[in-house]
Amino acid sequence: MGRIGNRMGMGFWAKQAMVVSLLVAGSSSAWAQTPLNPDIQIGLIQRFGEEADDTLVLTPLTGDTLTVSFETNGQPQTLTTQQLTLEIGLEPLAEPVLQEWVVLSSHRSFESAEESALQWQERGIATEVAQPNAWQVWAKRSDYNTPLLRRLLLESLHGEGHANTFIDSRVLKEVPRAAFIADGYRYSRPQFRITSANRRVQIVENGGSRKLFGGDFRLQPNAYGDYTLVNQVPIELYLRGVVPHEIGPSAPQAAVQAQAVLARTYALRNLRRFAIDNYELCADTQCQVYRGLSGTVERADRAIAATQGQVLTYNNELIDALYSSTTGGITARFSDVWNGFDRPYLQPVIDSVITSWDLAARPLSDESNFRAFIGLDTRFNEDDWPTFRWQRSGTLPEITAGVREYLTNRSNPLASLKTVTGLTVTERSNTGRVQTLLVNTDIGDFELHKNEVVSALIPPRSQFFYLEPMYGQPAPAAANSAPDAVSTPQQIPAEKAPILKGYTFIGGGFGHGVGMSQTGSYRLGEIGWPYQRILQFYYPNTQLLPISNDLVFWPDPEPAIETETEADTANPAFSLP
């Protein structure tokens, strides 16, 4: 196991400060030493066994072998093989088993889920962050471990007005059991570890293409009743499978170097995401896209090597190294997208080196200012990208289907709606991001907040948009007198009411828009900016540092109170050789 994976129990991470004590011997100059390269743990295939016919075939490179480590009757065993097949069998249960948990809230992102979890904890409810599909906050299962406790909690929350909390449950008559086949023998084991001498393994998933990954592997149960294939890999090797897929193979070298620093920082900052399942990061866009050693790019490899061990920090703490494809011309604050406190290094940045826009004098919270800003389509770093400005339309049936699915997944009573009857943007941030959007339906109204707007509504690529109603006949002049003023046809006299058919979303940007614009970094790299300057442009007042002694990986949301018995363990460190 890699030292980072062993530094402390996973359940401890979610509540404790990550003060890193990376013990480095010798020189006082960190840059003069060989950069540290800790192992991290990636949920490579998060839901293996979700389908009964799931299979994985693992093989070593030529001249190497696979070693499988497992236990039989509590005794450790190993075997070596040239090919390993992982499969799932369904084991009938003698009696049906009820499995259930209390879902306190559902979210589009880990950031929002984590903030919600802290708010529930402040109310005295122990929580854990899960990702069965969307991100969710669960009442901690070990605390609410009986049907009575779960229902008392739910009754109490509903009585306080938390109507969206619910109990998710299922009755199990059979359960998936993992097994591996080696040299004609089948071994049924709940978990096992796979290694090779050169830490290179080829994997074929469900008969697909062969992909190469570095590091070691283990199959282990997760919180959702199936299994996760975890890839334990040195972070610098991990970056080879991330950087070219995040920034693109044709990016200027400085942009790729900036991406390498951000990807390294992001990974180490977010090692707590999957504490519930005993690994650290995922391999998709909910973390960073990771595709192993298949599709590596020389340009990216050079950038990773040139920035080896470098992370971006603020006051000796790793930053939230957030980035997105396209900002639409201005970066967003953290609180524009997620709940929680703003980061001082994630402030609005006009994404241009030549265009001036006085945000203080012309805040984009004003609808007319926002529409004027959207009307600017040149002189920005991103202006030659198709996602810089866009228009996307949705009919009322299409919008209704998306909203209904969103509400159904959250057990919202309004999920029984027949149609959405209107949409109105009621609040923007000063960077133009939609903060509140009112949804009118045939059975009641509700509000969408921040990035949940993108979850519930299919057309928009970001929160950076305004609405134009689409009518089946020309609308009377009064209907167009104020931007976004028309939410329902009923606001117009019935004899003259047009028929609302849907909405056109007119906006810019792709993704959350916080931190570096990847497409903007292309332009900055093309005009000769080095990666250090690019990073300072998007993250002002930050510092580049090596992974070193006493860096704070992420702050403790609940500062530990030391006692005589806890003083030595309140903020434990971990070590790397």
N, C-alpha and C positions, 0 to 999 in steps of 0.2 A: 504494500500500500504506500502511496505517496505521502510525504510528510504533511502536506496541507490537508489531505483527507483524514489524517490521524490526529490533527491538532487538538480536537475536542469532540465530544459527542454532538451529533447533528442537532438534537433538540435544544442544546445550549446556545447554538449560534444565533437563533432568531431573537434572543433577548439580551445578548451580551455584546459589549464593544469588541471590535476586531482590532485590538492593538497588536500589531505584528512585531514580534521580536525575532528577526531573522539573524541568527548568530553568525557573524562573519568574522573570521579570524584575520589577523594581519594588518594591512595598511589602513590608515585612517581615511584615506581617500576612497570613497565608494566606487567612483568611476574607474579607478585604477585596478579594481578587482574584476574577476570573471563574473559577469552578471548572473544573478540567481535565476534558476529555471525550474520552479516548483511544478509538480504534477497537479493537475486539476481534474475534476470528475464530471464528465459530460453524459447526460442521458441521451445516448445515441439513438436508440429505438425505445421510446418511452412507453409504448403500449403493446409490447409483444405478448400475444395471446389474446388480444381483444377479439381476433377472429380465430376460430378453431383450427383453420388450416395454415396459420402462420408458420413459416419455417425460416431458418437462417443456416447457411452453410459457410463455415469458416475454414480457411486453408492458410498455411504459411507460405512464405516465399520459397523459391527453389533452394534446396539445401538446408532448410530449417524444419523444425517440428513444432507442433502445438503441445503445450503441457496443460492439463486440466487438473485443478485442485478442488477437492470436495470432501465431504464427510460421509462415512457410513457407520451407523450406530454410534455416532459421537467420536469416531476415530478418523483422523485425517488420512486422506489417500490422494495419490496422484497417478496419472497415466499420460503417456505420450502417443500422439497420433499424427497422421498426415492430413486428416480431414475430420471435421467435427460438424455434425448436423444437430441443430437445436429445433425442437418441435414442441407442440402442445397437445396434451391429452385431457379430455374432460372426465373428471372423477365424480361419479354420483355420490351424494351425501345420504347417509342413513335416514336422516330427518331434515326437512327443509329448515333453513337458517335465515332469520330476519337480520338484515344488515341495514343500519340507518345512521344518519348523522344530521346535526342541525346546521343548516346553511344560513349564516347570518347576513351575508351580502354577496353579490356577484359583480364582477368588474371586467373591463376590457384589458387591463394591464396589471402587472405585478405591482407597479408603483402605487396605483390606487388601492389595490387589495391590501398592501402592507400598511398604508395609512389608515384604512378602515379597521384593520386588525388592532392597531394601536388605540383607536378610539373605543373599540369594544373592550379592550383590556382596561382602559381607564374607567369603564363602568363596572369592572370587577369580573368580567367574563373571560376566562382563559381561551385563547384562540390558536389556530394554526392555519396557514395559508396553503391552499390546495389548488390543483389545476386539473380537475377531471375532464373539463372541456374548456370553458371560460375559467378565468381566475375566480376563486371563491374564498371567502373567509368562513371557516368552520368553527363552531364551538369545540374546544379541545375534546377529542373523543375519550381520552383517559379520564377526564374530569366528569363528563356527562356520559357515563358508561352504562346507564340503565334506561329502559323506555320511560320510566317514571320521571327521572331527572331531565330527560330530553323534553318531555311534554310539559313539565312544570316550567322549564325555561321558555319554551315556545309560548305558552299561555301568558307568562309574565311579559314577554316582549310584545306580543300582540296587544295586550292590555295597555301598553305604553305607546301604542301607535305604530309599531314596526311591522306593518302588514306584509312586507316582502320577505320576512324571515320564514323559513319553512323546514320541514323535515324531509330529507331525501332518503328514500328507502328502496330496497329490493329484497325479494325472497329468492334465496339461492337453493336450487335443487341439485346443482352440480357446480364444480369449481374447476378452473383450468389448472393443470399440473405440468410444470416444465420438465423436459427430459432432454438428454443429449445421447447421440448415437456415435460410437467410436469403434472402428474395426469390427463391425457387425454386432456389437453389444449395446443394449439400451439401458441407460441409467436414469432413473427418475429421482431428481434431487431438487429441493426448493431454491438452492442457489449454488453457484460454483464459479470458479475463477479460471480464466484462460490467458496464458502467456506464451510468448515465443522468445527465443534467444535474442533476436535482433529487434524485438518490439515492433514488428510489422506483420499485419494480418489482413488477408483479403476476405471480404464479406459479400455474400449474395443473399439478398432479402427477397423471399417469396418468388424465386425464379428470375429475378431481375438481373441487371448488369452487375458485374464484379467491381467492387470498390475497395481501395486500399486505405487502411488506417494505421496510424502509429500508436504505440502505447500498449497497455494491457486492458483486459476486459473482464467483466463479471456480470452474470445474470442474477437478478435478485427480485423478490416480490416488491410491489409498490402498494400505495394506499387504495387502489381502485380495483383490486382483485385479479390483476394480471401481472406482467413482469416488465422490467426495464433492463435493457442491455446498456451497461455503463462502460464508457471508455475513459480510462485513466491515462492521461497523456501530459507530457511536459508542455508548459504554456507556450514556449517558443515554437514547438512543433504544432500545437493546436492552431496557432496563428497562421501557419501555412495553409490550413484548410478553411480559414475565415476571411483573411484580408482580400484575396482576389475576388471572392464572391460578394463581398460587401461593397467594395469600391469600384469594381470592374477592371478588366485586364488592360484597358487602354488609357487609364488615368495617368496624368503627369506624375513623375516620380515623387515630387514633393507632396502631392495629394495622397499618394499611396503610403508614404512615410507617416503623414499625419494620421491616416487611418490605422496604421499598425500600432501607433502609440495609443490611440483611442480604444482599439479592440483589446489591447493588453490591459489597459486601465479598467475598461468596462468589465472584463472577465473577472479580475481580482476583486472589484468592488461588489460584484453580484453573486458571490459564492454561496449566499444564504438562500437563494430562490427556491430550491427544492429540498429544504431541510426535512419536510414531511416524508420524503421518499429516499433519504440518505444518499443523495448525490447533489451536485452543485449548479450545473447549468444545463440547458437544453441545446439542441442542434438546429433550431429553426428561428424564425423571425421574432419569437417571444424572448429570445436571448440574442444570439448572433448566428447567422447562417454558417454552419460548419459542415464541410464535406470531405474531411480527411485529406489524404494525400493524392486523391484523384482530382486532376484538374489544377494542380499547383502551377504558378506562373513565375517565371524568373524575375520579372520586375518586382513582384510582391516579395519574393524570397530576399531580394537585395534590400528592400525597404525594411523588412523585419530584422535582417542582420545589422543594418545601419543604425537601427534604433533599439537594439537588443537591451532588454531589461528596463527601458525607460517607461515611466508612467507619469501621468499628469496629475498634479496635486494642488491643493489650496490649503494653506496653513498646516502643512505636513499630513494632510488627509487626502486619500484618493478622491478625485472628483467623481460625480455622477457623469460619466463620459457619454452622455446621450448625443445621438446624431440621427439625421434622417436624410432621405433622398433629396428633397427640395422644400425650401421654406416658403416660397411664394414672394420673397423679397424682404422679409423681416423675420428674425428668429423669435421664438416664443419664450416666455418665462416658464419655469417649471409649473407654477400654479395656474397657468393658462390651460394646462392639459390635465394635470393630476391634482388631487387634494394634497395638502401638506405645505411645508414651509418653502419659500423661495431660496434658491442657492445664489449666493452673491456673484458667482462666475457664470450664471445662466441668465443674463440680462438681454433685453431686446437689442439686436444688432441689425441695422439696415444692411442687407446683403448686397452691397455695391461699393466700389471704390471711387465712383464718380457721381452718383446720384445723391442728392441731399433731400432728406425729408425730416422736418422738425417734428418729432413725435410729441414733444411737450406742447407745442402750439397746435398741432393737428393730430390728436390721438385717434387711433383707428377704432376706438369704442364708439365714435360718432359715425352714424351710418353713411352720411354724405362723404366724410373723409375716407371711410373704408372703400366706398365705391370708386372714388377718385383714385385711390391707391391701386385698386385692382385694374383700373383703366390704364395704368402705366405698364407697358410691356417691353420696354427697352432700357438699356443702360444699367441692368442688374447683372450680377455674376451668373445668374441662372437663366437668363432670358432666351437662350437658344435651346432650351430643353422643353419638350412637349408638356411636361408636368408643371412648368412654371405658371401657366395660365390654362384654364380648362373650363368647359361647360359640359355638364352631364344632366340628363333629364330622367325623370321617373314618373310613370303614370300613377294614379292613385291606387290601382290594384297592386302594382309593384311595390310602392311605398308601404301599403297596408300589409302585404305579405312579410316584408322585412320587420316591420314594427311588431306584428303578431308573433313572429318567431322570437324576437328579442324579449317580449313580455312573457311568453310561454317558458322560456329558459330560466326566467326569474320568478316563476310562479306568481306573477302579478294578476290580480283579478280582472284587469282590463284586457287580458289576453283573449277574451271571448268577443272582442270587438268585431264588427262586420266591415267597417271601413274607417280609414282616416279621413276626416273632413277638412283639416286645415293644418298648416305649419306656420309658425311665426318665430323669428329670432327676436328674443326679448332682452338679451344682454350679450355684450361683447367685452373682451378685455381691451386694454389700450393697444395691444398688438394685433387686434382684429379677430382674434379667435372667438368663435361662438362659445359662450359660457352657459347660456340657458336657451333652450328652444322649446316652445310650447307646442304640444301635439294635441289637436282636437280630434275626438273620435265620436262615433255615434252613441257611445255609452258613458262617456266621460273624458276629462282632459288630464294630462299629466305633463311633466317637464323632463326633458333630457338635459344632462349637465356635462359640460366639457367633452372629453373624448368618447363618452357614451353616445354622443350624437353620431359618430362614425360607426359605432357598433350597430345602432338601430336603423340607420338610414343607408340604403344601398348606394345611391349615386355619389355622395361626396367623397373625394380623395383625402380630405383633411377637414379640420375645423375652420378653415379660412375661406369662407364663401358667403354669398348672399342668395336670397331666394327670389325667383320670378314665377308667379303663378302661370299655369297654362290653362287657357279657357277654350271651351268648345265654340264660343262666339266672342266677338270683340267685347271687352269689358267697358262699361261706362267710364267716362273720364274721371269721376270721383274715385273709382277703385284704384287708380294709379297715382293718387295725390301724395301718398307717403310711402317710402320704401318699406317693404315687408308688412304693411299695415293690414293687408287683406289676409285674414286667416280663414274665413268661411264666406260662402256666397250670401249667407243670411244677413251680412252687414249691408247689403244692397237691397232696396225695395224688391219684393218678390216678383213683381211684374217685369222688372228689368234685370233680374239676377242672371249673370252668366253661369255657365256650367263649368265647374272646376274639374279639370282633367288630370292635373298633376302639377309638378314643379320642375323648373330648371334651376340647377345649382350652378352658380357662376363663381369661380374662385381660383385659387392658386395653391401650389405646393402639393407635396405627396408625403404623407407621414405626419408625425407629431410636430415637427418643426422646431424642436428644442435642440440647442447646441449646433454643431457643425452641419452645414449643408454639404452633402457629398458632391452634388453637381456644382455648387458654388466653389468648392475647393479645386475643381478642375480649372475654372477660370483663373483663380489665384495662382495655381501652379503654372499655368500657361504663360502668365505675365512675369514669372520669375521669382515669386515669393518662395522662400524656403519653408519647410514644414513647421519650424518653430514659429514663424510669423503667422502662418495660417492658423495654428492653434491659439495664438494670442488674440487674433482677430475674433474668433468665435468664443473663446473662453478667457476673457480679460483677467489679468492679475493672477494667473495660475503659474505654477512652476513645474518644469521638467525635472524629475528626480529618478534615480535608479531604485528598483525594488531593494529596500535596505532596512536597517534597524529602525524600529519605532515608528513606522508608518501606520497611520490609522486606516484600516481598510473601509470601514463604515462606522458611523457613530452609534453609540448605544441609545436607542430611543427611550429607554427606561434606565437612567443611571443607577448602577448598583449601589446599595447602601451597605457599606462594609460593617461587619460585626466582628467580634473577637474570633469567632470560628470561621468566618468567611473572608477575612482580610487577605488571605493568601490566594483565594480562588475567585474573587469577585471580578477580576479582569485578567484571566489567564492568557499567557502568551503561547505561541507555538514556535518551533524551531525548525530550521532547515539546515542540513549538513553543508 
